[in-house]
């Protein structure tokens, strides 16, 4: 089967563990002919870099096509916002896909995809929504732009769309509010991860213990991302340092923004149990997480949340609506540690030190749930079934 991913504003970057990367890898593993069409930007470390247009085969056998947007109103702002690319039409006709997943419910080109699918009725057309009010339509002007400009594109394309796949309840509610998408047109599709077996988890844990001279009963924790204020890294580090127990070790992956350097760096330097790992590619973080007990995400939502569950970690997280919903939580909501304040974080650390069985039970529940809901091997098949 020919599967086409279209992510014009997604800045597709090889080696990452974002949804596009993982779905493509799983589609290829299932033996399909896979292409992604994206923009000319990619990440090098934490920096977004512009590259040339290109058309080549990646190491995993999928085809990567990078295209520039058409210039709109002689304006960089309008060009980026409208996301028009006339070259996409010719690639649709050349590739002749059987199934299309259009990443992000915005952009002019969804209308060209719909026009193609109207002529080729055998082609499945799915869209997925990564947008909610934490990343899109955050001001009245932006909300109006999505509602009326992108909303026009959406409703022109909608008759040809099989399903809009939302990644969480906040995305579903955003789609209903901004575009008035009916429930019958939407379906949940989780962000996922690669399942690490218990044997792989045990080996990864022992490797961390050996490399960093940790005790065998260590409680290994991790935190990652671009460590902006929204990540609440400083609060996490302060909460961690309030609990002085040699069994605890915290590994911090990511980059420290300039405006947070004077806050975060002293907290890291003040506690020898905190290990700053710097910026790592997602695969390195994933392999490390397989040996971690508790992944700490007290701030904004991140795809590493699901990755950590698939690696066998328990999660300590802010109680976002998505994570409290039944699509992300077991029937009792006992597969996460929810925290709102710095004191809440400290209390979690104390609780699992006083009773390590609580941590083990939470890890087990979380991993069992991940195997059912977040295995990318299963999720990836949704777009051609």
N, C-alpha and C positions, 0 to 999 in steps of 0.2 A: 504494500500500500504506500502511496505517496502522501506524506504528511508535511504540511507547511505551517511553520510558526511565523507570525508577523508581529514584531515588537519594535515599531519605528522609534519610539522615544525611550527604549529600555536600556540603551548603552550596553549591549550584550558584550560580556567579557569572558573569554575562555578561562577555564580553571576555577570559576566561582561555583557556589552551590545554590545559586538563585533558581527560582522555579523553571525559567526557560532552559537553563543548562541541564537540570536534572530530567525534565521531561524529554528533552532531545536525546540524552544519553539512554534513557529507558526505551524510547521509541526505536533507537538504533539497536539496542540489545535484543529487541523483539523482532529484528530483521527488516524493518521498514526503511524506505527511501525518505530521508528527512532533510529539510531545508529550513534555515531561518533567514528572514530578511529583516534587517535592523538598520539603525543609523550609523554614522561614521565615528561615533564616540565610544571609548572603552576606558576602563580603569587600569591604571598602573599604580599599584599600591593603593593609596587613598586618593590619588589625583585623577581627575577626569581629563582624558587626553583625546584630541581630535586626530583622526587618521584619514587615509584616502578611501575613496570608493574601492571595493574589491569584490571578487567572486572566486572563492577557493574552497577546497575540501579540508575540513579540520581533522585532527588526529583520530577522532572517534568515527570518522567516515561521513559525518553530516556536512552538508553544503552551507557555507556562510556567505551571504550576500550583504554588503554594506552599501547604502545609498544615501545621497544627500537629499534634503528637502528642496522642493521648488521655492524660489524666492517669492514671498508674498508681500505686496505693498511696499517693496524696497525696504523692508524692516526686519531686523533680526528677531525682534519680539514676536511679530505676527507670524513669521516663518516658523519659529519654534512652537508657537501655540496652535497653529492650524494643522501642521504636520501633513502637508500635501506633497506627494511624490509621484509624478506622472509615470516614472519608469516602472512602478510596481505593476501596472497593467500588463506590460509585455512579459514580465516574469510569471504572472499568473497564467497567461496563455502558453508560455513555454513549459512550465512545470506541470500543468494540468493536475493539480492536487486532488486527492480523494477526500481529504479532511484538512480543514484550516482552523488553527487556534490563533485568534487575534488578541494579543496581550494588551489589556488596558481598554476601558470603554470610553475612548475619546479619539479624536483625529479624523481628518477628512477621508483618509484612505479606507475606512470601513465601508464607505459608499461604493468604492470601486470593487472591493471584495464582494459586496452584496450583488453588484451588477454581474460579476463573474458567476456567482452561485445561482443567480436567476436563470442564466443561460445554461448552466451545468447543474441541473437539479439533483444529480447523484452525489454532489460534493457536500459534505457536512460543513457547517459554518458555526463555530463556537467562538464566544468572546469570554475573557475572564476579567474580573474587576479587582484591581489592586487599590482602588481609590476609596478613601473615607475622609472624614473631616480632620484627621491629623496630618494629611498630606495633600489634600486637594480642596478647592473651593473654601479656603479658610478666611477670605475677606468677602464683603458684599460684592465687590467688582468681580472677583474671581468666580464667586458662585453664579453671578449673572452670566458670565462668559460660558461656564459649563452648561448652565441650564438652557441658554438660548442658541449659542453657536454649536457646541458639541451636541447639545440636545437635538438640534436639527439634523446633524449627521446620524445620530443614533436612530432616530425615528424613520429616517429614509432607509436605513439598513435593516431595521428590525424585522420586517416581513420575511427576510431570507435567513435570519439567525435561528439556529436550532435551539440553543440554550445560551444564556449568560451565566457563567460559573463564578460565583462569589466566593472569596477566600475566608470570610468571617462575617458575623452578624452585622458588624459595623459597615462593611462594604455593601451588604444587602440593603441596610437601611438607607445608606447614601444613594444607592441606585434608585430606590423608591422615591426618595425626597427630591433628588436632582432631576431625574429623567422620567419619573412615574412609570417605572418598569413594573409590569404586573407580576405577581408571585408565580404564575404559571410559566413564565418565561425564564425563571431563575432556578438555579440548583447549586447546592453547596459542593465545592471541591477544595479540599484542604491543601495547604502547603504541606510538603512532606519531607522525607529524609530517607537515608539508606539505613536499613536495620542492621545493627551490629549484634552478633550473637553473644550469649553470656561468656563463652570462651574467649572471644575477641575482647570483650570488656575486661575480663580478668587479666588478660595479657597486657592490655594497655595500662591498666591501673598499676600493675607491678612494675612496668617500665617507668612510669612517673615516680613511683616510690624509690626505685633504684637511682634514677637520674638526679633526683633532688634530695636524696638522703632523708626521706620522710619515714616516720614510724609506720609499722604495718597496719596499725589501727587509725591511720590518718583519715581525716575528713577533707577530701580534695574538692575544691570549689573553683569555678571559673566565671569570668565576666568578659564580654567582648563588644567591639563595635567602634564607631567613631565617637569618642568619649566626650560628647557635648553635654551641656547642662541637662538636656532632656533624658540622658541615659542614667542620671542620678548616681554617677560613679563616686562622687565625693561622699554622698550620704552612705553608700555601701561600704566604702573604705573606713569611714568613721565608725560605723556600726560594727564592722569586723574587728577593728582595733580595740573596741571596748571589751571584747571577750578574749582574754589572754590565756589561751590554751595551746600547748605545743602540738596538739594533734591537728589543728586547723591550718590549712594552706590555701591561699587564694591566688589564682593565676589570671592575670589581666592581659587580654589581647586587644590590640587596636592602636589607634593614633590619638594623641592628645591635642585638641585644637589650641591655638595660641592663647585664646582668652581663658582657657581652663588650666594652662600649664602651672601657673603659680598656686592654684588650689589643689590640683591632683598630685603633682610631683612630690611635694613634701609629705603627703599622706602615704604614698608608696615607699618613700625613703625611710620613713619613721618606723616601719614594721617589717622585720626581716622575713616574716611569714608570707608577705605579699611579693609575688614575682611578676614583674612587668615584662611581657613577652614581645612587645612591639607589634607591628603590623604583620600578619600572616595571611596567606591565601586561605580560602575557606576550607579546602581539603585538609590542610594541616590542622586547622582548628577542629574539624570533625573528628579526625583520628585521635586528637588529644582528648576530646570530650568523651570518647569511648572509655576512658579511664577515670572520669570525673564523677563524683557523687552528687554534687549540687550545682546546677547552673543558675546564676544570679542575674535576673533581668528586672530590676525594680523600677525601671523607667518605661520608655516607649516600647511598642511591639517590634519584634524582629523575627525574621525567618529562622534565626538560630534557635529560637524557642522549640520549634518542631524538630530541628536537627538534634538538639540535646536529648529530647525524649527518645528518639530513635536510637541514640547512642547509649541509652540506659540511665540517663541522669534524672534525678528529681529536679523540678523547677521551682525557684522562688521568684515570684512575679507580682507586679501590680495587678489588682483585680480588674483588668480590662473586661468589657462586656463580652468580647469574643471568647475569652478564656473561661468565663463562667457559664457560657452556653453549653447545652448538652452535646453539641457537635465537637467540643473540645474537652469536656470534663466528664468523668464518670458520674454515676447516679448520685453519689454523696459529695462530689467535689473534693474528694480527699487525695487526688493525684497531684496536687500542687500545694505549695506554701504561699498563700496570698499575703502581701505586705503593702502597707500604704505609707508608713512613716519610718524614720530611722530607728525608732524604738522597736517597731515591729520586726525589723531585720535582726536587731540584737536579740530579740526574744526567740526568733527561729534558731539562731546559732546556739543559744543556751539550751533550747529544747532538745535539739538533736545531740548535743553533748551529754545532756543528762540521761537521754534514752536513745541510743543509736538505733534501736529497733524501729523507731518512728521513721527515721530516714530510710532504712532498708525497705520498710513496708510501702512508703511513698514511691520509692524508686521502682519497686515491683509493679505497683498499680499503674504508674505512668508508662512503663515499658510495655505492659500488656495492652494498654489503651493505644499506644503508638503503633503496635503491630497490627491492630485492627483498623486504625483510621489513617495513619500517616506513612504507610509504606509506598514510596514512589513507584515501585514496580507495579503496584495495582492502580494507583492514581493515574499514571500515564496512559493507561488503556482506555480511560474515560473518553478521550477525544476521537476514538475511532470505533466506539461501540454504541 
